[in-house]
Amino acid sequence: MTSDFIIIRKIFVLVLFLLSGIFSYAQNDYVDSLVKHLKNEKTDTGKINDLHQLFLEYEFSDNIKSTEYIYKALELSKKSGYKKGLAVSYKYLGFFAEDTGNYEQAINNYQQSLKISETLNDKKGISATLGNIGSAYYFQGDYPKALYYYFKSLKLAEEINDNKRIVINLGNIGNVYKDQSDYSKALEYYFKALKMNKELDDNNGIAANLGNIGIVYKEQAVASRSKKDSLASNSLYQKALKNSLEALKINEELGDERSTANQLGNIGTVYHDLKNYPKALEYYFKALTMTKELEDKGGIASNLGNIGSIYTSLKKYKEAENYLLQALAIADSIVILKEKMHFEISLSELYSQTGKDKKAFEHFKNYIEARDTLINQDKSREIMNFEFAKKEAATKAEQEKKDVLAAAESRKQKIIIWSVISGLLLVIFFTGFIFRSLRITRKQKNIIESQKIKVDETNEELHKQNEEILAQRNEIENQKHLIEVHQKEIVDSITYAKRIQDAILPPIELIKQKLPNSFVLYKPKDIIAGDFYWMEEINNTLFVAVADCTGHGVPGAMVSVVCSNALNRAVKEFDLTDTGKILDKITDLVLETFEKSSTEVKDGMDISLLSIKFGLPGVINEEIKIQWSGAYNPLWYFKNNELNEIKADKQPIGKSDYRKPFTTHNIDAKTDTVFYLFTDGYADQFGGPKGKKFMYKQFLEKLKETLDLETDEQQQYLNTAFENWKGNYEQVDDVTVIGIRL
């Protein structure tokens, strides 16, 4: 949890914003008075100050107005040569860039502000800007640079006795150490900050540091529990509760709703770890209520996930599933990988406990994907931090070299000056001491020579260090190249696998030739898919299927090849035409393939299989005969615009505990009948204004809306509806829909 020290400026403005409902008239009057004062102000300095104040008023409420005012202040500061105003303008531009997540731009603006403050020797401004740069690097996850600037800011603040800036930096440094799991260092700086907060009577700071101390004690308790040190673990949990409850009380008294919500969640987590589930739920639900009021999506997702996890522990599986799925949907919508990873593994464990192995496996694979993505991000950050450490070492070595040379040169100059002065004085006043002065000069020369030797030795050592750094850099470049090569090989392999998978899919032109009034909507989630569609014509009978294999991406595609091959063999090699018997046979073939593995494989597929037997050429009035069978996926068809549904057998093509023969359904269908074969990807997609699933009911409504359209128009309509619903959300599964009009 980020402390108030890092964003104390933002919190101050945010508090004013939250209170705007109460003091709206006063605020509007203040803004109006600023605008009026700006129009009447004669001096450039006064105008610049007014523009700065107007920027702060609109910073979090109106991006257009805030940028308008700050750029006017910037231009006027440049034009008038008002350097202090220019430094403030660049600082506020940094604030704005940081507020919008553009940390690189924020750093550039802070650096501009820093240079101007240094020319003005404004030590207070320099210290504050150094801290701002450190915070920008902290939010980027670049901890070495963040610490570097925080410590520089702290040192300067201590020199000028700026207690407010000192306590902010102490808290910020504690945050960095906490995020790096260096808990002893984190506590050291948090307690220093807490002590100063109490001396300054800063209740916001006291609450923030108490909360951070509580978090660190909780993390230490978890570490002790993993080492099976229950005594130390329980003691640390009690310390965590004590500090968090104190922080909660202060935040409630201050009316700080966001910090109160965070503390409620933290306390719930401690009770959760202690398996005091009633208490944990009490605090999680309080936190959830407050995060909803604050519209804090990250906080809402976290609390929903925590509640779902507790319900799983209590074996209240229906409630657990509801809360965890809500949490996952929000995590996907705002792309928080760390939280998504926790929700996916929690859902996998839930489904595993309830015997829903397929769903458990799906969520476990999603967890692995999220974890791998997070690891890759961390690795990139490690490389970046390592590069920074090398640069710092090189810079430090170069600076030391310059310092040694400068010191030697300075000493040399002083010695020469004093030698000349001494010689002149001795010549004028004490001619007899000339030889003594010469001896002194020679002795001083020897000192200079010895200093030169030391400088040479230092240069040699620095050269060795530079060579080592260069070797390390080359090694990192080699590793980076290897990673890029492996990544390219993987992408190339997957792309080639797509070509193989495309080869098993019937061409759209062939489908159109056999079924002119038909369409195929096929949208893989990844490059290759677990969904596939299939068509084959045997003895005047046309078979059409839509299948959903276990998984998506590479695993799903591999299973799809096995299942497609089984379909071909069932109708070609074994001459089967009855749809139920075809599904029985492909189940045997799929199981036979997977039983060759040394480990148990539960993969398989859901399928909707339709057969259409057309009349023989030249035979008058021979009726079309239609059969259908399905594994999990139902069949919908509209006859004279009336919906008919045939439910599928509740068993997959693959391993099943209670296997039974698949049912063959004979369908009485003449002309003006439309059949729809589909997988679950369309209905399961998250999106819309509230991030919910599309659901089968809405899918059916969309199909009804397209009944009077041509098949190509139906496909376009369904695709557009899907994309509009999905919006910025990630596609959750492969999507396949086939429509056939007789």
N, C-alpha and C positions, 0 to 999 in steps of 0.2 A: 504494500500500500504506500503510495507517494505521500510524504509528509507535507504539512502546510509550509515548511521552511522553503521547499523548492519553489512553490508557486504562491508565496505569500501575497505578491502583488495581484495575482489573478483572483485569489480568494477574496481579497479586499473589494475588488471591483465586482466580483460575483455576489458578495453579500449585499452590496448596494443594489445590484440588479434584482435579487430575490425579494428585496424589500420595496421594489418599485411599485408594487400593487398598493402598498400602504401610503407611500410618499410620492405617488405619481404626479400630483399637482406641484409639489415642491420641486421635483426633478425637472418637470417641464418648465417651470418658472426659471430654474437655474440655467437650463440650456438656452431658453429665450433671452435671458439676461446676458449670457456669454455672446450669443449672436449679435445682440444689440450693441454690446460693448465693443465687439470686433469691428462693427461698421463705423463706430464713432472714434475708435482708437487712432491716434495720429502717429505714434512711433512704431517702427518696425518690430522692436523688441516686444512691445506690448501685444502687437498682433500675433507674433509667433507664439507667445505664451497662451493667448486665447485659443489659437488653433490646436495647440497641444492638449489643452483641457477638453476641447470639443472631441478630439480623437478618443481620449479616455472615456468620455461619456458614451460614445457610440461603438467602442471596441468590440463588445460582445453582443451587440444588438442589431447593428446595421453596417455590414461590410462596405457598402458603397460610400456611405457618408464618412465612415472612419478613414478610409483610404483617401477620399477627397481632401479631408482636413489635414492629414499628416503629410501628403505630398505638397500641399500649398505651404505648409510650415517649412518643409525641406527646401523648396525653391526660394522662399523669401529669406531663409537663413543664409543660403548660398549667395543670393543677390546682395544682401545687406552686410555680409561678412561677419554675422553674429555667430561666432564659433561655439559658444556654449549652447545656443539654440540648435545649431547643426548637430552637435553631439547628442542632444536629447531626441531630435528627429530620427536620427539613425537608430537610436536605442528603441524608440517606439515602433519603427519599421521592423526591428527584430522581434518585438513583442507580437506584432501582427503575423509575421511569418511563422513564428512558433505556435501561435493560436491555431493556425491552419495546417500545422503538421509539416511545414516546409523548413526543416531544421538547417539544411545547408544554407538557404537564403538568410535565415535568422543569424547564423554565425557570421556570414559576410557583413551584414548590417551592424552587428555588435562590434566586429573588428574595426569598421569605419568609425564608429562612436569612440572606441578605445583609443585610436590614433589621435583623434582630436582632443580627447580628455588628457592624453599624455602631453600634447603641446601646451595645454593650459595648466599642466601640473595639478589637475583636479584629482587629488588622491582618493577622495570619497567616490567620485564618479568612476575612476579607474577600477577601484575595488568592486563596485557594484556590477560594472560591465564584465569584469573577469568572471564573476559569479554567474552572470547570465550566459556567457559562453560555455561555462562548465555545465550548466543545466541543459543547454541544447545538446551537448555531447552525451549527457546522461540519458536523455530521452531517446537518443539514437542507439543507446546500448554500448557506446564507446567509453568504457569505464576508465581506462588509463588517462585519456585526455580529460575526462570529467574531473578526475582527482587532481590532475596537474593544475587546472584552472581554479578549482575550489581552494587548493592549498595556497596558490598565489594570492587569491582574493582574501583568504583568512589572514595571511601574513601581513598584508598591507592594512587590513582593517584593525589588526592588533597594534600596528605602529601608530595609527591615528586615533586609537581608542573608540572606534565605531562599534559599540556593543551590539547594536541591532544587526549589523552585517556579520559580526563574529558569530552570533548565535544561529543565524541562517546558514552560514557555511558549515558550522559544526553538525547541524542536522543533515545538510546535504551530503557531507562526507560519510556520516553514519548510514545514509540510504545506500550509497555506493557499496560500502562494505557488507551491508545486509544482503543486497542483491547478489553479491559474490560469495555468500555463505560464510564470510569471515565474521562470525557472530561476536567473538570477544572484542574485536576492533569496533564493530558496530555499536555494541553496548558502551564502550569507552566514550565514543563521541556523543551518543544519545544522552548519557548521564551528564556529560559536560554541558550540553545544550540545555538539558532540563534544569540544571543548577542555575544557569544564567537566566532562563525563562522565569524562574521563581524570583530571582533578584530584580528582574525588570517588571514583575507582576504581569506577565504576558500569558493570559489564560489560554488563548488559542495555541500558543507554542507549547505550553505545559501539556494540554490535551494531546497534541500531535505526538510529542515525544513519549508520553506514557503509552499511547497506542502502539508506537513503533517498538518500544521496549517489550510490550506484551507479545507482539508478533515474534520478536527474536527469541524470547523465552519459550514460546510455543514451538518454534523450529528446533531449538535445542532439546526440548522434551521429546520430539519425534525422533531425533538422532539417538537420544539415550534409550528410547524404547526399542529401536532397531538393534541396539547392543544388548538388549534384555536386561538393562539396568532399571528395574521398575521403581526403585526407591528414588533415584535421581529424576526419573521421568515424572513421577507424581509431584515431586517438589517443584519442578520447573513449570508444570501445568498450573499449579496453584499460583505461582508468581505471575504467569501469563494472565490468569483470570483477575488477579488483584489489580494489575496495572490497566488492563482493558476496561474493567468496571469503573475504575477511577476516571479514565479518559471518557467513557460513556457519560458519566454523571456531569462532567464539565461541559461536554458538547451539548447535552440536553439543556443545561442552564444557559449556554450561549445562544441556543436556537440554531445551531449549525446542523441542518438536516443531513447533508451529504456525509459529513464526518460521523454523525450519529448512526447512519445506515451502515457505514463501513465497520464501526465498532460492534454493532449488533451482529453482523456477519462473522466478525472475528471471534466473538464470544461463543456464538453458535458452533463454530469450528472446534473450539477447545472442548466444549461439552460433547460434540460428535466424536472426537478422538477418545474421550473418556467413556464413551458408550452410554452416556446419560441422554438417551434419545428424546424423552419428553422435553427436557430443558433445551436441547439443541433445536428441536422443532419450534419451540416457543420463540427463540431468538431469530431463527431463520425466517419465520413467517412475519415477524415484526420488520426485519430488514427488507423482505420482499415487498411489503406494503409501502415502505418509504422509497425504495428504488423505483417502484412504479409511479409514485407521485412525482419523483424527480425526472422520470423518463430516462433513467440511466440503464441503457440496454445491457451493458456489460455486467452491471450489478444484478439486474433481473435474471440474466442467464445463470450467473454464479449461484444465486440463491435457489432458483428452480432446480438446478443440478444437485445442490446439497440436500434439498428436501427429497428429491427422487432417490438419492443414494441411501438416505435413512429409511425410506419406505421399503427399499429392497432388503435392507438388514432386518426390518420388521416383518418381512415376507408379505407385505401388502403390495403385490406385484402390479395390480391394475393402476393404483395411484402412482406407483414408482414409474411405470411406463409413461403415463400422462405427463408428469413433471419433467422427466428426462428428455422426452421428445420435444417438448416446448423449449427446453434449454438448448438442445442441439440446433433447432431451427433458428434461434436468435444468434447462436455462435456462428452458424454458417452465414447469416445475413450480414454480420458486421466483421466477419473474417478474424476471429480470435482463435488461433490454432491451439494454444495451450489449453484453453477451456474445452474446445471441441474434442481434443484428445481424451480428456477426462470423461466427457459425456459419452463418447463412443465406447470406451472400455466399460463404463458403468452399464450401458445398454447391453453390451455383449454378455456381461456377467448375469444381468437380469434374465435375458433370453435363455442363457445356458441353464440357469436354475429352473426355468419353467419348461424346459424340454423343447424350445424352439431353436433347434440347432442351426437351421439355415440362417435365420436372422442374427443369431449369436455370431456366426461365422462372418456375415456381411459387416456387422459393426466392428468386429475384431480387425478385419482387413482395413476398414476406414480408420480405425485407431492407428494401425501400422503406418498408413499413408500420412496421416497428420503428424505422427511422431517423426517419421523420416524427413518430412518437410521442415519441421522445427529443428531437427538435428543439422540439416544442411544450412539453415539460417545461422545456427550457433557456430558451425564450422567456419562459415564466411566471416562471422564477427571475430572469431579467434584469430584468423589470418590477418584481419584488419588490425586487431589489437597488437599482434606480434610485430607487424610492420611498424606500428607507431612506437613500440618499445625499442625497436632497432634504430629508428630515426632519433628517438630521444637519447639513446646511448651515443650515437654518432655526434649529435649536437652537443651533448655534455662533454664528450672527449675533445671536440674542436674548441669548445669554450675554455676548457681547462688548459689546452695548449696556448690559446690566446692570452689567458690570464698569466701563465708562467712567463711567456715572452714579454708581456706588458710589464710585469713586476720586475723582471731582469732589466729591461730597458729603463724603467723608472729609477731603479737603484743605480744603474750606470750613469744616468744623467745627473742624479743628485751627487754621486761621488765625484764626477768630473767638476761640477760647479763648485763644490766645497773645496776640492783640491786646488782649483785655480785661485779661489778667494784666499785660502790659507797661504798659498805660495806668494801672492802679492803682498799680503800682510807681513809675511815673514821677510820678504825682500826689503820692504820699506822700513820695518821696525827691527827685525832681527836677522840681519844678513848672515850672521853666524850659524843660523839654524837651517840653512839651505839643504845641507846633506840629510838632515833629519826628515825634512819634508819630502825629499826624494824617496827615502826608504818607505815612508807612509804611502806614497803614491804607488810604489811597486807592490806593496802588500795589498792595497785595494785592487790593483790590476789582477793579482792572483785570485782574489775573491770573485771578480767578474768572470775570469776564465773558468773557475769551478762551477759558477752558475750556468755558464754556457754549456759545459759538459752535461750538467743535469738536464738542461733543456733538450740537448741532443738525445739523451737517453729517453726522455719523455716522448719525444717525437717518434723514436723507434717503437716504443710501446704502443703509441696511438696507431702507428702504421699496422702493427700486428692485429690490433683490435678491428681496424677497418677491413683487413683481409678476412677475419673471421666473420664479420657482419656480411661481407659480400658473399662468402661461401654459404651462409645461412639463407641469404636472399635467393641465391641460385637454386638451393634445394627447394625452397618454397615455390619458385617458378616452375621447377620440374614437376613437383607434386600437382600444381595447378594445371599444368599441361596434361598430366596423366588423367586427372579428373575430367578435363574437357574431352580428351580422346575417348575415355570410357563412356561418357555421357552421349557423345556422338554415335558410338557403336550401339548403345542401347536404343537410341532414337531410330537409327537406321534399321536395327533388327525389328523394332515394333512396326516401322513403316513397311518393311518387307512382309511382316506377318499380316498387315492389312491387305496387301496384294493377294496373299494366299486366302485370306478370309473372303475377300471380294469374289474370288474364283468360285466359292461354294454357293454364292448367292445367285439366283436366277436373274438374268438381265431384265430390266424394267421393260425393254422393248418386247421381249418374249412374253412377259406377263400380259402386256397390252395386246399382243397378237392373239393369245389364247382367250383372254378375258378383256375385250375392248372397253367395257364399262367398269373399270376398276382403278384403284390408286394404291400406292404404297407410301406411307410416311415412316421413314427410317432415320432415327437420330441417335447415333452412338454417343455415349457419355464421353468416352475417350477415343483415341485414334482407332483402336479396335474394340469390339463389343462382345458382350455375352448374349445379346439378342441376335437372332437371325431369322430370315424368312426362307421358305423352301417351296418349290413347285416341281411336279413331275407328272407326265402324261403316260399312262399305260393302258393299252387296249380301249381307247375311247373314254377312259376315265381320267379326269384331271384331279390331282391331289394338290392342295394348298395348305401350308402350315405356317404358323407364327410361334416361335419358341423363345423362352427366356431361360438361359442357362445360369447356373450358380455363379454369381459374381459378375463383374464387368472388367474392362481392360484386358490385360494379358491372361489372367486366370480364366475369365469368362470366355474369351476367344478360343482358348485351348479346349475347353469343354464343348463349345459349339461345334468344333470340327468333329469331335467324337460323336456327338448326337446327330449331326447332319449325315455323317457316314452311315450311322445306324438306320436312319430313315431311308436312305437310298437302298441299303441292303434288304430292308423289310419288303419293299415293293418290287425290287428288281430280282434279287437273288431268291427270295422266298415266295414270290408271286402272291403276296397278300393284298386284298382289296378292301376287306372289312376294317373300318377305322379303329374299332376297339382292339381287334387282333393285331393290327399294325403297332399300336401303342404297347401292347403286351410284348411283342417281339423286340421292339427297340429297347424296352426296359431290360430284357434278357441280354441284348447285345451290349448295352452300356455297362451293366453290372459285370458282364464277362470281361470287358476291357479294363475296368477299374480293379477287378479282383486280381489282375496280374501284378498290381503294385504290392510291395512288401508292407505298406501301411494301409490302414483302412481309409478309403475315400468315400465321402458321402455326397460328392457332387452329382449333379444331374440337371434336369430341366423341367419347367412347366411348359405346356404346349396346348395349342388349339389347332386341331387337324380337321379339315373339311375335304370331302370327296364329292365330285360332281360327275355323274355318269351321263353323258350326252347320248341322244338317239343315234343309231347307226345311219350312215348316209343312205338315202333311198328308201328308208323305212318310214312310212307315213304314221303320224300320230303316236310315235313312241315317246313316252314321257321321260323327262329328266328325273334321274334318281339321285337324291342327295343324302349323304351320311355325315355324321360329325361325332367326334370324341375329343375329350379334353382332360388334361391333368392340371388341376387348380385354375386354369384360365377358362372362363365361361365363353359362351357364344351368344352374341346379340344379333337378332335379325328383325327387320321391319317388313311386314307383309301387309300391303295396302295401308301403309303409314302407321300400323299398330305394332308396338314393341312385343317381341317374343324373346325370352331368355331361356337358355338351356344351361343348367349348372354343371360344372365339371366334377369329375371324381376328385375327392380330397386326398390325393396321393401324387407324388412326383414321378417322373421318369428317372428312376434311380433307386437307391436303397431306401426301403420303407419297412417299418416294424410290422405293419399289418397289411401286407399286400393282397390285393384281390384283382380279378380280371377287370379291365376297363370296359365301360358301358358304350355300346354303339347306339346312337340315336338316328333313326330314319326320319327325315324331314319332308313334309308335304309342302312343296313350294313350287308355284307356277311362275308366271312372269310377275314383274313389278315387286320383286323381293330383293332387299339389300342386306347382305351379310357383313358383319364386322368381326375380324379376328384381331386380337391385340394382347400386348403384355401389360404389366402393371406400372410401367414407367411414366406414362402420361398422367394417370390419376394420382401417383405418389409425389409429383413435383411440388416443391415448396415455392411460394411466391404470393403475389397479390399484395394488397396494402398492409396486411397483418402477418405476412410470412407463413401462411398456413398451407396445408396440402390442397391440391386441386380437387381431389376426391372423385369417386366413380359417378356420383349423382350429377355433378357439374359436367363431367365428361359426356354422360348420356344426353344432357341438355344440348351440348354443342353438336352432337351427332344428329339430334332431332332438327336443329336449326339448318343443317346442311342437306336434308333429304331431297329437297327440290333442286339442288345444284347439280351441275355436271361433276363427274368424278374428279377431274383435275381441279375444279374449283373447290370441291370438298377438301382435297389434300391441302390446298393453299390456305383455306379458312382454318382448318385444324392446326396447321403449323403456325399461323399468325396468332391464334388464340393461345397456343402454348408459349410462344416467345413473349407475348405481352404479359402473361401471368408470371413467367419466370423472372422477367425484368433483369435486375442485377444479381439475383440469386444464382448459385452454382447449380447446374443440372445434376440431379441426384442419382439418376439411373438411365440405362438405355431405354429408348422409346421406339416401339414398333406398332403400327396400325395398318391393317389392310382392309379396304372396302371393296365389295364385289356386288354389282347390280346385275340381276338376271332379267 
